[in-house]
Amino acid sequence: LGQQTASWVWRMCRGLDDDPVKERELPKSCGCGKTFRGVNQITTLKAAQHWLQELGSELVERLDEDRESNARVARLLTSTLHFSSTSSSTKPGRISHSEPLHKHDVDHVASRAFAFLRK
């Protein structure tokens, strides 16, 4: 890797860093999620709808705070579903879907995520 990289690694291992502190950039995304494992896993559409409302509420609150603090508006909604295997023939996996976010409204966010889930 070379002498310069070795020297840098040696200094980092000892907590020595002469680089100036940089201000953090704004994150490019805002999200929320919840994991349901074992006996808590979601098994009905009604339960899924309930939790999508809860998560939608949390997300809209975060988006509103971000709009006030940083003068920007989210334009894209991405819904992701991670799932475990339900039998020996099914592999765990993940599916994701993105679409334009037209309204920062709990019902809109939850209904769009639910529509994705039902596909």
Contacts in CASP RR format, 6 or more apart in sequence:
PFRMAT RR
TARGET T0000
AUTHOR 0000-0000-0000
METHOD contacts of the structure
MODEL  1
LGQQTASWVWRMCRGLDDDPVKERELPKSCGCGKTFRGVNQITTLKAAQH
WLQELGSELVERLDEDRESNARVARLLTSTLHFSSTSSSTKPGRISHSEP
LHKHDVDHVASRAFAFLRK
11 17 0 8 1.000
26 70 0 8 1.000
26 72 0 8 1.000
29 78 0 8 1.000
30 59 0 8 1.000
30 62 0 8 1.000
30 63 0 8 1.000
30 66 0 8 1.000
30 74 0 8 1.000
31 59 0 8 1.000
31 62 0 8 1.000
32 55 0 8 1.000
32 56 0 8 1.000
32 58 0 8 1.000
32 59 0 8 1.000
32 62 0 8 1.000
33 55 0 8 1.000
34 51 0 8 1.000
34 54 0 8 1.000
34 55 0 8 1.000
35 82 0 8 1.000
36 42 0 8 1.000
36 51 0 8 1.000
37 84 0 8 1.000
41 84 0 8 1.000
42 48 0 8 1.000
42 51 0 8 1.000
45 118 0 8 1.000
48 114 0 8 1.000
48 117 0 8 1.000
49 110 0 8 1.000
49 114 0 8 1.000
52 110 0 8 1.000
52 113 0 8 1.000
52 114 0 8 1.000
52 117 0 8 1.000
53 106 0 8 1.000
53 107 0 8 1.000
53 110 0 8 1.000
55 110 0 8 1.000
55 113 0 8 1.000
56 106 0 8 1.000
56 109 0 8 1.000
56 110 0 8 1.000
56 113 0 8 1.000
57 106 0 8 1.000
59 109 0 8 1.000
60 104 0 8 1.000
60 105 0 8 1.000
60 106 0 8 1.000
60 109 0 8 1.000
63 73 0 8 1.000
63 74 0 8 1.000
63 104 0 8 1.000
64 104 0 8 1.000
66 72 0 8 1.000
66 74 0 8 1.000
67 73 0 8 1.000
67 104 0 8 1.000
73 104 0 8 1.000
74 101 0 8 1.000
74 104 0 8 1.000
75 100 0 8 1.000
75 101 0 8 1.000
76 98 0 8 1.000
76 99 0 8 1.000
76 100 0 8 1.000
76 101 0 8 1.000
77 98 0 8 1.000
77 99 0 8 1.000
77 100 0 8 1.000
77 101 0 8 1.000
77 109 0 8 1.000
77 112 0 8 1.000
77 113 0 8 1.000
78 96 0 8 1.000
78 97 0 8 1.000
78 98 0 8 1.000
79 96 0 8 1.000
79 97 0 8 1.000
79 98 0 8 1.000
79 112 0 8 1.000
79 113 0 8 1.000
79 116 0 8 1.000
79 117 0 8 1.000
80 94 0 8 1.000
80 95 0 8 1.000
80 96 0 8 1.000
80 97 0 8 1.000
81 94 0 8 1.000
81 95 0 8 1.000
81 96 0 8 1.000
81 116 0 8 1.000
81 117 0 8 1.000
82 92 0 8 1.000
82 93 0 8 1.000
82 94 0 8 1.000
83 92 0 8 1.000
83 93 0 8 1.000
83 94 0 8 1.000
83 95 0 8 1.000
84 92 0 8 1.000
84 93 0 8 1.000
85 91 0 8 1.000
85 92 0 8 1.000
97 116 0 8 1.000
97 119 0 8 1.000
99 112 0 8 1.000
101 109 0 8 1.000
101 112 0 8 1.000
102 108 0 8 1.000
103 109 0 8 1.000
END
